[in-house]
Amino acid sequence: MVELTDAQLDAAEALGRALQAVEPRAATAHYDRHLGRVVVNLTSGCAFSFPPHIVQDLENATDDQLEGVEVLGLGYGLHWEALDADISVPGLLAGIFGTKAYMARRAGQAKSPAKAIAARINGAKGGRPRKAVAC
């Protein structure tokens, strides 16, 4: 294991304090069963929440597993021990809910009654209609 000097620890602590003013960090986090959302209180005094089913590694979690959320380190991450899942707080705030591949899969999964009806109608006609090409 690498030994850190007092000077290195002091420098890291100073950098953390400097970043504290400009980067969002979690002060506390909990899972609200009634709302079905993870609620994150930031060090700035703001709060946000998100439905866990949209986040990679949390999409199939039970309420009991979701209640085990912990804030990591200086508040830059959230951790669920039971799920072995770590989520970035700045990433969540930026709308990043997983890897690029996960986000790409989710982008085409919009579900609505209108989309389901259109898919059935198009399927009965032999598939999605071709786009008209202007001459």
CYANA upper distance limits for C-alpha pairs under 8 A (distance plus 0.5 A):
  4 LEU  CA      8 GLN  CA      6.70
  4 LEU  CA      9 LEU  CA      7.26
  5 THR  CA      9 LEU  CA      6.88
  6 ASP  CA     10 ASP  CA      6.58
  7 ALA  CA     11 ALA  CA      6.63
  8 GLN  CA     12 ALA  CA      6.67
  9 LEU  CA     13 GLU  CA      6.64
 10 ASP  CA     14 ALA  CA      6.64
 11 ALA  CA     15 LEU  CA      6.69
 12 ALA  CA     16 GLY  CA      6.68
 13 GLU  CA     17 ARG  CA      6.82
 14 ALA  CA     18 ALA  CA      6.77
 15 LEU  CA     19 LEU  CA      6.68
 16 GLY  CA     20 GLN  CA      6.54
 16 GLY  CA     74 LEU  CA      8.35
 17 ARG  CA     21 ALA  CA      7.77
 18 ALA  CA     22 VAL  CA      8.14
 19 LEU  CA     23 GLU  CA      6.34
 20 GLN  CA     24 PRO  CA      7.90
 20 GLN  CA     25 ARG  CA      7.85
 23 GLU  CA     90 PRO  CA      7.98
 24 PRO  CA     42 LEU  CA      7.19
 24 PRO  CA     43 THR  CA      7.78
 24 PRO  CA     44 SER  CA      7.92
 24 PRO  CA     76 TYR  CA      7.91
 24 PRO  CA     89 VAL  CA      7.69
 24 PRO  CA     90 PRO  CA      6.57
 25 ARG  CA     42 LEU  CA      5.99
 25 ARG  CA     43 THR  CA      6.31
 25 ARG  CA     44 SER  CA      8.38
 25 ARG  CA     74 LEU  CA      7.56
 25 ARG  CA     75 GLY  CA      5.08
 25 ARG  CA     76 TYR  CA      5.61
 25 ARG  CA     77 GLY  CA      8.34
 25 ARG  CA     89 VAL  CA      7.05
 25 ARG  CA     90 PRO  CA      7.85
 26 ALA  CA     40 VAL  CA      6.78
 26 ALA  CA     41 ASN  CA      6.28
 26 ALA  CA     42 LEU  CA      4.82
 26 ALA  CA     43 THR  CA      6.35
 26 ALA  CA     71 VAL  CA      7.15
 26 ALA  CA     74 LEU  CA      8.24
 26 ALA  CA     75 GLY  CA      4.83
 26 ALA  CA     76 TYR  CA      6.90
 26 ALA  CA     77 GLY  CA      7.91
 26 ALA  CA     89 VAL  CA      7.42
 27 ALA  CA     40 VAL  CA      8.06
 27 ALA  CA     41 ASN  CA      6.10
 27 ALA  CA     42 LEU  CA      5.56
 27 ALA  CA     43 THR  CA      5.54
 27 ALA  CA     71 VAL  CA      7.79
 27 ALA  CA     75 GLY  CA      6.60
 28 THR  CA     40 VAL  CA      6.47
 28 THR  CA     41 ASN  CA      5.75
 28 THR  CA     42 LEU  CA      7.54
 28 THR  CA     70 GLU  CA      8.36
 28 THR  CA     71 VAL  CA      6.85
 29 ALA  CA     38 VAL  CA      7.56
 29 ALA  CA     39 VAL  CA      6.08
 29 ALA  CA     40 VAL  CA      4.87
 29 ALA  CA     41 ASN  CA      6.62
 29 ALA  CA     69 VAL  CA      7.18
 29 ALA  CA     70 GLU  CA      7.18
 29 ALA  CA     71 VAL  CA      7.04
 29 ALA  CA     78 LEU  CA      8.36
 30 HIS  CA     38 VAL  CA      6.28
 30 HIS  CA     39 VAL  CA      5.96
 30 HIS  CA     40 VAL  CA      7.23
 30 HIS  CA     67 GLU  CA      6.91
 30 HIS  CA     68 GLY  CA      8.37
 30 HIS  CA     69 VAL  CA      6.61
 30 HIS  CA     70 GLU  CA      8.33
 31 TYR  CA     36 GLY  CA      7.85
 31 TYR  CA     37 ARG  CA      6.41
 31 TYR  CA     38 VAL  CA      4.85
 31 TYR  CA     39 VAL  CA      6.56
 31 TYR  CA     63 ASP  CA      8.44
 31 TYR  CA     66 LEU  CA      6.57
 31 TYR  CA     67 GLU  CA      5.54
 31 TYR  CA     68 GLY  CA      8.46
 31 TYR  CA     69 VAL  CA      7.66
 32 ASP  CA     36 GLY  CA      6.21
 32 ASP  CA     37 ARG  CA      5.99
 32 ASP  CA     38 VAL  CA      6.62
 32 ASP  CA     39 VAL  CA      7.42
 32 ASP  CA     67 GLU  CA      8.36
 33 ARG  CA     37 ARG  CA      7.44
 33 ARG  CA     63 ASP  CA      7.16
 36 GLY  CA     51 PRO  CA      6.78
 36 GLY  CA     52 PRO  CA      8.21
 37 ARG  CA     49 SER  CA      6.50
 37 ARG  CA     50 PHE  CA      5.73
 37 ARG  CA     51 PRO  CA      4.99
 37 ARG  CA     52 PRO  CA      6.73
 38 VAL  CA     49 SER  CA      5.85
 38 VAL  CA     50 PHE  CA      5.99
 38 VAL  CA     51 PRO  CA      6.87
 38 VAL  CA     52 PRO  CA      7.07
 38 VAL  CA     66 LEU  CA      8.38
 39 VAL  CA     47 ALA  CA      7.66
 39 VAL  CA     48 PHE  CA      6.41
 39 VAL  CA     49 SER  CA      4.75
 39 VAL  CA     50 PHE  CA      7.32
 40 VAL  CA     47 ALA  CA      6.07
 40 VAL  CA     48 PHE  CA      5.93
 40 VAL  CA     49 SER  CA      6.45
 41 ASN  CA     45 GLY  CA      7.29
 41 ASN  CA     46 CYS  CA      6.63
 41 ASN  CA     47 ALA  CA      4.79
 41 ASN  CA     48 PHE  CA      7.15
 42 LEU  CA     46 CYS  CA      5.85
 42 LEU  CA     47 ALA  CA      6.10
 51 PRO  CA     55 VAL  CA      8.27
 52 PRO  CA     58 LEU  CA      6.03
 52 PRO  CA     59 GLU  CA      6.41
 53 HIS  CA     58 LEU  CA      6.47
 53 HIS  CA     59 GLU  CA      4.26
 53 HIS  CA     60 ASN  CA      7.22
 53 HIS  CA     61 ALA  CA      8.43
 54 ILE  CA     58 LEU  CA      8.06
 54 ILE  CA     59 GLU  CA      6.51
 54 ILE  CA     97 PHE  CA      7.20
 55 VAL  CA     59 GLU  CA      6.37
 55 VAL  CA     97 PHE  CA      5.18
 55 VAL  CA     98 GLY  CA      6.67
 56 GLN  CA     97 PHE  CA      6.60
 56 GLN  CA     98 GLY  CA      5.45
 56 GLN  CA     99 THR  CA      8.21
 56 GLN  CA    102 TYR  CA      7.52
 57 ASP  CA     61 ALA  CA      8.27
 57 ASP  CA     83 LEU  CA      7.84
 57 ASP  CA     85 ALA  CA      6.64
 58 LEU  CA     66 LEU  CA      8.28
 58 LEU  CA     83 LEU  CA      8.19
 58 LEU  CA     85 ALA  CA      8.11
 61 ALA  CA     65 GLN  CA      6.56
 61 ALA  CA     66 LEU  CA      6.93
 61 ALA  CA     83 LEU  CA      8.10
 62 THR  CA     66 LEU  CA      6.73
 63 ASP  CA     67 GLU  CA      6.73
 64 ASP  CA     68 GLY  CA      7.65
 65 GLN  CA     80 TRP  CA      7.94
 65 GLN  CA     82 ALA  CA      6.48
 65 GLN  CA     83 LEU  CA      7.46
 66 LEU  CA     80 TRP  CA      7.57
 68 GLY  CA     80 TRP  CA      6.24
 68 GLY  CA     81 GLU  CA      7.45
 68 GLY  CA     82 ALA  CA      7.70
 69 VAL  CA     78 LEU  CA      7.06
 69 VAL  CA     79 HIS  CA      6.12
 69 VAL  CA     80 TRP  CA      5.39
 69 VAL  CA     81 GLU  CA      8.13
 70 GLU  CA     78 LEU  CA      6.14
 70 GLU  CA     79 HIS  CA      5.61
 70 GLU  CA     80 TRP  CA      6.91
 71 VAL  CA     75 GLY  CA      6.14
 71 VAL  CA     76 TYR  CA      8.27
 71 VAL  CA     77 GLY  CA      6.56
 71 VAL  CA     78 LEU  CA      5.24
 71 VAL  CA     79 HIS  CA      6.81
 72 LEU  CA     76 TYR  CA      6.99
 72 LEU  CA     77 GLY  CA      5.51
 72 LEU  CA     78 LEU  CA      6.04
 72 LEU  CA     79 HIS  CA      6.91
 73 GLY  CA     77 GLY  CA      7.89
 75 GLY  CA     89 VAL  CA      8.03
 76 TYR  CA     88 SER  CA      6.55
 76 TYR  CA     89 VAL  CA      5.81
 76 TYR  CA     90 PRO  CA      7.31
 77 GLY  CA     86 ASP  CA      7.12
 77 GLY  CA     87 ILE  CA      5.98
 77 GLY  CA     88 SER  CA      4.96
 77 GLY  CA     89 VAL  CA      5.60
 78 LEU  CA     86 ASP  CA      6.11
 78 LEU  CA     87 ILE  CA      5.64
 78 LEU  CA     88 SER  CA      6.96
 78 LEU  CA     89 VAL  CA      7.32
 79 HIS  CA     84 ASP  CA      7.91
 79 HIS  CA     85 ALA  CA      6.20
 79 HIS  CA     86 ASP  CA      5.02
 79 HIS  CA     87 ILE  CA      7.00
 80 TRP  CA     84 ASP  CA      6.27
 80 TRP  CA     85 ALA  CA      5.71
 80 TRP  CA     86 ASP  CA      7.08
 81 GLU  CA     85 ALA  CA      7.30
 87 ILE  CA     91 GLY  CA      8.20
 87 ILE  CA     92 LEU  CA      8.07
 88 SER  CA     92 LEU  CA      6.71
 89 VAL  CA     93 LEU  CA      6.82
 90 PRO  CA     94 ALA  CA      6.73
 91 GLY  CA     95 GLY  CA      6.81
 91 GLY  CA     96 ILE  CA      5.52
 91 GLY  CA     97 PHE  CA      7.67
 92 LEU  CA     96 ILE  CA      5.79
 92 LEU  CA     97 PHE  CA      6.54
 96 ILE  CA    103 MET  CA      8.12
 97 PHE  CA    103 MET  CA      7.41
 98 GLY  CA    102 TYR  CA      6.24
 98 GLY  CA    103 MET  CA      6.58
 99 THR  CA    103 MET  CA      6.66
100 LYS  CA    104 ALA  CA      6.58
101 ALA  CA    105 ARG  CA      6.79
102 TYR  CA    106 ARG  CA      6.80
103 MET  CA    107 ALA  CA      6.64
104 ALA  CA    108 GLY  CA      7.79
105 ARG  CA    109 GLN  CA      7.60
106 ARG  CA    110 ALA  CA      8.35
111 LYS  CA    115 LYS  CA      6.97
111 LYS  CA    116 ALA  CA      7.75
112 SER  CA    116 ALA  CA      6.80
113 PRO  CA    117 ILE  CA      6.73
114 ALA  CA    118 ALA  CA      6.67
115 LYS  CA    119 ALA  CA      6.59
116 ALA  CA    120 ARG  CA      6.83
117 ILE  CA    121 ILE  CA      6.74
118 ALA  CA    122 ASN  CA      6.50
119 ALA  CA    123 GLY  CA      6.41
119 ALA  CA    128 ARG  CA      8.24
120 ARG  CA    124 ALA  CA      6.72
121 ILE  CA    125 LYS  CA      7.00
122 ASN  CA    126 GLY  CA      6.88
122 ASN  CA    127 GLY  CA      5.35
122 ASN  CA    128 ARG  CA      5.69
122 ASN  CA    129 PRO  CA      7.53
123 GLY  CA    127 GLY  CA      4.94
123 GLY  CA    128 ARG  CA      7.46
